[in-house]
Amino acid sequence: MKLIVQIPCYNEEETLARTVADIPREIEGVDEVEILVIDDGSSDRTVEVAREIGVDHIVRHKKNKGLGRAVRNGIDACLLAGADIIVNTDGDNQYCGADIGKLIEPILKSQVDIVVGDRQLARLPHLSYHRKFLQWLGSTVVRMFAGVQVPDAVSGFRAINRDAALRINIVSLFSYTIEMLVQAGKKQIAVTSVPVRTNPKAMESRLLNSIPSFIERSLTTMVRVYAMYQPLRAFFYLATILTVIGLIPIIRFLYFYFTAGGAGHIQSLVLGGVILLMGFVAYLIGMVSDLISFNRQLIELTLEKVRQIELEQRRERLESGKQANNPSK
C-alpha cells in the first residue's frame, strides 16, 4: 500500500520545509509514504527548497496554470508513481500533517473512496466571518448539487483512493475542491469527512485575497460543473422560468382582449411571444445538452480505460527494468 502526499505550490519557499517536516513518513496500514510537490510556475526558490529537503517527486509548470490544473497534474503523477492513496495538502502548512493517518483511515477500511478533512471553522473564534460564510456556502451548494454531506467542502486537505482518482477529471483552472465533490456525487463515488486540526496561520490565502472574485469564480465553477452533469435539469429550470414569465404578458393581453373588445396591448403579446420562444429554445438546448452529456460520459469511461492501460504498461516497464538490472533474480 503506497501513499503519496501531493503539495501544490506557488511561491511557497518560506513554508514548504515546515509542511514537509509535518508529514509523517510512517503511518499504520501503509507500506510506503512519499511526497510529491507540484510547482505551479513559482518565481521563488520553491523547487530548490523541495530538492534540498528531499521530496520524492517534483512536477513543474513553467507558467502558473492555477490550482485546479496543478492538482489534476499532481494526481496523474501520483497515479504514474503507483499511489494507492493520494492525500492533498497545502504548501502553506495550514493543515496538521499528523492527522493524515486519521484522514485515510476510512479508505484503509474500504468504507469510502474520498475523505475530506473538516477544519471545523465555525468553532474557531479568531476566523473572520467571510471565511465561515464561504465554508457554509460551498458546503450548502455541494449538498444541493451533488447530495454529498460534507461540512467543509472547500477544504484542501483530502484523501482519495486510486479507483476514484482514475474517475475524477478536474476541468476548473481556479480551484478543484467543490468540483471534485460534485463529480463524486454524480458518479456515485462514496465520500465522507473527518475532523482535522489546523496549524497557526503562516500566510494569507491567495485564493481569498479578493472575496468578490473568489465568490464569482466559485459560483461560475459550480454552475459549469452542474450544467455538465445535469444539463437537462439545469435548462429545464431556465426554460420553465422563461415560460412562466412569457405567459404573464400574454395572459394580460388576453384579459384586455376579451374585456376591452380586443383594442390595444399588442406589445404584451409580442413581448410574451418572444419570451416564450426563448423558453422553447432553452428546452431544446437542454435536450441537446443531455445527449452531449451522455457522449461526455462515454469519453470519460474511455479516458479511465486509457489511464489504466498506461499505468499497467508503465508498471510492466518498471518491472522489466528491475529484472534487467538484477539478472540473478
HULINLIN-V142352 format. One record per backbone hydrogen bond with DSSP energy under -1.0 kcal/mol. CO is the residue of the C=O (numbers start at 1). NH is the residue of the N-H. If there is no record, write none. Layout:
BEGIN
co=CO nh=NH
co=CO nh=NH
END
This chain:
BEGIN
co=1 nh=31
co=1 nh=32
co=2 nh=84
co=2 nh=85
co=3 nh=34
co=4 nh=87
co=5 nh=36
co=6 nh=89
co=7 nh=38
co=9 nh=40
co=12 nh=16
co=15 nh=19
co=16 nh=20
co=17 nh=21
co=18 nh=22
co=20 nh=23
co=27 nh=30
co=32 nh=3
co=34 nh=5
co=35 nh=57
co=36 nh=7
co=37 nh=59
co=38 nh=9
co=39 nh=41
co=39 nh=61
co=45 nh=49
co=46 nh=50
co=47 nh=51
co=48 nh=52
co=49 nh=53
co=50 nh=55
co=57 nh=37
co=59 nh=39
co=66 nh=70
co=67 nh=71
co=68 nh=72
co=69 nh=73
co=70 nh=74
co=71 nh=75
co=72 nh=76
co=73 nh=77
co=74 nh=78
co=75 nh=79
co=76 nh=80
co=77 nh=81
co=78 nh=83
co=79 nh=82
co=84 nh=162
co=85 nh=4
co=86 nh=160
co=87 nh=6
co=88 nh=158
co=90 nh=93
co=94 nh=199
co=96 nh=99
co=97 nh=100
co=99 nh=103
co=100 nh=104
co=104 nh=108
co=105 nh=109
co=106 nh=111
co=107 nh=110
co=113 nh=161
co=114 nh=192
co=115 nh=159
co=116 nh=194
co=118 nh=196
co=120 nh=123
co=121 nh=124
co=124 nh=127
co=128 nh=132
co=129 nh=133
co=130 nh=134
co=131 nh=135
co=132 nh=136
co=133 nh=137
co=134 nh=138
co=135 nh=139
co=136 nh=140
co=137 nh=141
co=138 nh=142
co=139 nh=143
co=140 nh=144
co=141 nh=145
co=142 nh=146
co=142 nh=147
co=148 nh=150
co=152 nh=155
co=157 nh=117
co=158 nh=88
co=159 nh=115
co=160 nh=86
co=161 nh=165
co=162 nh=166
co=164 nh=168
co=173 nh=68
co=176 nh=180
co=177 nh=181
co=178 nh=182
co=179 nh=183
co=180 nh=184
co=181 nh=185
co=182 nh=186
co=183 nh=187
co=184 nh=189
co=190 nh=113
co=190 nh=114
co=192 nh=116
co=194 nh=118
co=197 nh=96
co=210 nh=214
co=211 nh=215
co=212 nh=216
co=213 nh=217
co=214 nh=218
co=215 nh=219
co=216 nh=220
co=217 nh=221
co=218 nh=222
co=219 nh=223
co=220 nh=224
co=221 nh=225
co=222 nh=226
co=223 nh=227
co=224 nh=228
co=225 nh=229
co=226 nh=230
co=230 nh=234
co=231 nh=235
co=232 nh=236
co=233 nh=237
co=234 nh=238
co=235 nh=239
co=236 nh=240
co=237 nh=241
co=238 nh=242
co=239 nh=243
co=240 nh=244
co=241 nh=245
co=242 nh=246
co=243 nh=247
co=244 nh=248
co=246 nh=250
co=247 nh=251
co=248 nh=252
co=249 nh=253
co=250 nh=254
co=251 nh=255
co=252 nh=256
co=253 nh=257
co=254 nh=258
co=255 nh=259
co=256 nh=260
co=266 nh=270
co=267 nh=271
co=268 nh=272
co=269 nh=273
co=270 nh=274
co=271 nh=275
co=272 nh=276
co=273 nh=277
co=274 nh=278
co=275 nh=279
co=276 nh=280
co=277 nh=281
co=278 nh=282
co=279 nh=283
co=280 nh=284
co=281 nh=285
co=282 nh=286
co=283 nh=287
co=284 nh=288
co=285 nh=289
co=286 nh=290
co=287 nh=291
co=288 nh=292
co=289 nh=293
co=290 nh=294
co=291 nh=295
co=292 nh=296
co=293 nh=297
co=294 nh=298
co=295 nh=299
co=296 nh=300
co=297 nh=301
co=298 nh=302
co=299 nh=303
co=300 nh=304
co=301 nh=305
co=302 nh=306
co=303 nh=307
co=304 nh=308
co=305 nh=309
co=306 nh=310
co=307 nh=311
co=308 nh=312
co=309 nh=313
co=310 nh=314
co=311 nh=315
co=312 nh=316
co=313 nh=317
co=314 nh=318
co=315 nh=319
co=316 nh=320
co=317 nh=321
co=318 nh=322
co=319 nh=323
co=320 nh=324
co=321 nh=325
co=322 nh=326
co=326 nh=329
END
